[in-house]
Amino acid sequence: MSQEIRVTPSAAAPVSGTEDRGPEPPGSESPAPPRERPIALPREVLERVRERDPQALAALFDRYFGMVYGLAYRLMGGRAPAEDIAQEVFLKVHRAAHQLDPSRDPAAWLSAITTNACRDVWRSGAGRMARASHSLDQDPEGFALSASSEDPETLALRAERERLVQDALQRLPEALRVPIVLHDYQGLQHQEIAEQLGIHHAAARKRYSRAITALAALLRETLG
């Protein structure tokens, strides 16, 4: 693929796992409508991705952009940095396509690339500036509530709950924010998270439990 990939927000709602979920986040419902994890591309397409076939790379982008953008938004807390991260991730994918294992769903690989890209930004001055300017950012189209039969009051309450949880997530330190986002919004299992973070399975579960406790405390503090 010779041309630079330009990303634009799409339906990037968070996902929810169905196994090994551990404790649920505070509240009786997820902060935003859940979305199923993308269905993996056929192996023959992934093999062509390894060869940097333009059509296969475009198919990978179309299938996984929502997941990558959603993860970046949850970790970075704003539309602009999420778009920048998504742009960087798919450029990295193009350069590192030969590392893709066509026998496995690339979701975990893409999540690892996205998480590492976010962590690099957090540790830079740009990351601090992005967090400081988050209050000026608008919610991305991908996280806007779609039209439904629910009444305006219910939709407004859901949007406010989403905002409160997102703000609380951004107040968590990196080590606690990442497990919640990967597990509850990306649907990764604790073992997958452990592999991404380079820690043991038991440590990943313990870190997630600590993160949920910290998030609940922040929400109680916010709600008084």
N, C-alpha and C positions, 0 to 999 in steps of 0.2 A: 504494500500500500504506500504509494508515493505521496499522497496528499495528506495534509494534517487533518486529523479528525476534530470536528467542531461539535461540542456537546450542547444540548439544550434540555431543559427540564422536561420530564415526561412523568407518567404515572409511577411515582417512586414511593409508594406507601411501604411501611415497614412490613417485615414478614414475621411469622411466629412459628416456632418449632412445634413438633407434635410428640417428641419423645425426650426423656431425660431432662424435663424442664425445670425441676427444682422448685424453689419457692417462687410464687408469683409476685410481680411488682405491686406496690401499694395501690389500692382501689379495686373495685370489682370488675373493671374492664380495662383492656389495653388502652394506652394513651391515644392511639390512632387506629383506624381500621386495619386489621391484619391483611397480609397478602401472602399467597403461597410462594414458596421458593421457586425460582425459575426452573422449568423442565430442562434438563441437560440436552445439549445439542448431540446429534448422532456422532458416533465415533469417527465416521469418515469425514465429517465436517471439521472435527477437532484435528484430525490428521492434516487437513489442508490448512488449518490455522497455523500449525507448526511450520508449514512451508510458506507462510505469509501470503497465502492466496487472498487477493482483495475481497472476493465475494464471501469467503469463509470468515475473514476478519469482520466484514460488515455484519454478517449473521451473528457473530459473537457479540458485537457491539449492541445490536438490536435486542438480543435476548437478555443481556446482563447489564445494560446501562441502568435500568431502574434500580437494580440491586446495589450497584456501585454508588450511584448518586444518593440513594437513600441512606446507605451506610455512611458516606461522607457527610451528608447533612446532619445525621444524628451525632456524629463525632465532632464535627466542626461547629454546629449550631447556627448555620446561616447558609443562604442560597449561594452568594458569591464564592465563598471558599469551597463549597461543595462542588460547584461547577469547575473551579480550577483543579480540584483534586481529581474529579472524574476525567477531565482532559488529560491530566498527567498520567493517570492509571492506564488509559487505553494507549497512550504513547509508549508507556513502559511495556505493555502487553505486546505491542508491535515489535519492540526491540528484543524482548525476551520470549518471543513465540516458540523458539526451539526448546524452551524448558517446560512447555506444557505437556502433561501426561494425557494423551488422548483416551486412555482407559478409565479415567476418573472424571467426575463432574468438576468442571473448572471453578465452581462457586467458591470453594475454600481457597483456591489459589488466588482468585481475584479479591477475595476478602482480605487475604494476607497483604497483598500489594496495596490495597486501599488503606488498610489500617496503618501500615508502615509509612505511607505517604502522609497521612494525617499526623502521625507522631513526629515526623520530620518537621512539619510546619509548626506544631506546638512548641518545638524546642528552638524555634527561630524567632527573631523579632517580628516577622510577618504574622506568626501565629498569635502573638500577644496583641498585635494591632487588630487582627481579625476579631478576636474576642471582645476587644474594647468597642469596636464599631458594630457589634451584633445587634444592639438595640435599634440601629438605624436601618437594619435590613428587613425586607419584607419576606413573608412566608413564601416558599417556592410553590409554583403551580402544582408540582407533584404531590404536595402535602395538603393542598386545599381540599376542603370537603366537597365531594361531588354532590350533584343534585340528587335528592332522594325524597321519599314520602314523609320523612321526619319533619316535625314542625320546627320553625325557626328557633324557638327557645331551646329545644333539645340540641340542635346543631350548634348554637352559640355556647351552650354548656360544654359540649364535647370539644369545641375549639379552645375554650378557656382551659379545660383540663389538659389538653395537649400542650398548650403554651406553658403551663405551670410545670409539667413534667420535663419538658425540653429545657426550660430555664434551670431547673434543679440538676438535670444531667450535666449542664455546662459548668455548674459549680463544683461538681465532683472532680477529684484529681484524676489524671489520666489512667492510673492503675485501676481505678474503680469504675470509671466511665466505660472503658473498652469492654469488659466482660458483660455488662448489662446490654450494651448496644449489639454486640455480636450474638448474644444468646436470645434476647427477647425481641429484637427487631430484625436480625438476620437469620435467626433460626438455627444457628450453629450449636452443635452438641458440646458439652463440656470438654470432651476429649479433643474435638477439633480446635476449640479455643486454647486448650493446653498446648497443642502442637504449634499454634500460631505464636503464642507468647513464650514458648520455650520453657514451660513449667510442667509439673506432674499433674495428672488428672485430678487428684485429691486437692492439690493446691488451687487449681482452677475453680473447682466447686466452692472451696472455702473463700476465695476472693470474690466470687459472685455473691455468696451469702453476705459477706461484709459490705459489698456494694449496695445490695438491696436494702440493708439496714441503714446505711448512710443516706440513701436516697429517700427512704421513708422519713428519716429524721429531718431532712431538708424540707420536705413537703409539709410536715407538721409545723415546722418553724414558719413556713410561708403562710400557712392557713391559720396560724395563731392557735 
